[in-house]
Amino acid sequence: MREILKIAIMDMKLLFRDKSLRAFLVLPLVIYALFLFLLPWLADKYVFLAPYLYLFVILGTIENTQTFCFISSMVLLDEKESGVAKTYGVIPLAGYQFVLSRILFPFLITTLINFIFLLVQPFFSIGLISNLLISLLLSLVVPLYVLTLNLFAKTRVEGLVFVKAFNIVVLIPIASFFMPQFLEYIFSFIPTFWAFQSLNFIIENNSFWAPMIFGFGLYFTLIFIVAKQFLKKHFL
């Protein structure tokens, strides 16, 4: 546990040294401001927006995850470029512990950001337990995103290219809300589809357990598979 904390602290130090990464910490505050001040005003002024407020909330939660999707991805890619990743390869730390040290804190911080966001957004009342569960599910995109991106990219420049592609994949299940019901499941292989559906069910006060359980199962399966590949490549 001590080594896990040590590596996590080193990540945070790099974050605060790098101005380009530090700037992304402002993103959740911008989203909070938009939902607390601008969007309520727009919803009052333009009533046609009312049926789409649930989509704005879903978009807000997934945009909150982008902060640490980007930051953590760039930190790991920086290690590859600088050769630091090779030194981590000789640390007496089990593979799963190393992965945990890199994704646990970004995941927990993102969960907290989304939990607070869903608590303070003024449009829908969401119970605390439902809020916590959906915040955990939504935030699992961070470890999956970070580990997968680092399988494909070797440098930060390459990473920026893949970030654009990955963001499209993360967001594209939103399109399911505009499709006939028999077509919406074409995105079911993308984990964010189940997170979006779960949040929508919560907003509509419907039972959300089925999509949520499936979402957790899909996320954990994919993270396990990707983490094994990540450990084979990251230290080379």
HELIX and SHEET records of a PDB file:
HELIX    1   1 ARG A    2  ARG A   17  1                                  16    
HELIX    2   2 LYS A   19  ARG A   22  1                                   4    
HELIX    3   3 ALA A   23  VAL A   26  5                                   4    
HELIX    4   4 LEU A   27  ALA A   33  1                                   7    
HELIX    5   5 LEU A   34  LEU A   38  3                                   5    
HELIX    6   6 LEU A   39  LYS A   45  1                                   7    
HELIX    7   7 VAL A   47  TYR A   52  5                                   6    
HELIX    8   8 LEU A   53  SER A   82  1                                  30    
HELIX    9   9 VAL A   84  TYR A   88  1                                   5    
HELIX   10  10 GLY A   95  VAL A  120  1                                  26    
HELIX   11  11 LEU A  128  SER A  139  1                                  12    
HELIX   12  12 VAL A  141  PHE A  152  1                                  12    
HELIX   13  13 ARG A  156  LEU A  171  1                                  16    
HELIX   14  14 ILE A  172  PHE A  178  5                                   7    
HELIX   15  15 GLU A  184  PHE A  187  5                                   4    
HELIX   16  16 PRO A  191  ILE A  203  1                                  13    
HELIX   17  17 TRP A  209  LYS A  233  1                                  25    
END                                                                             
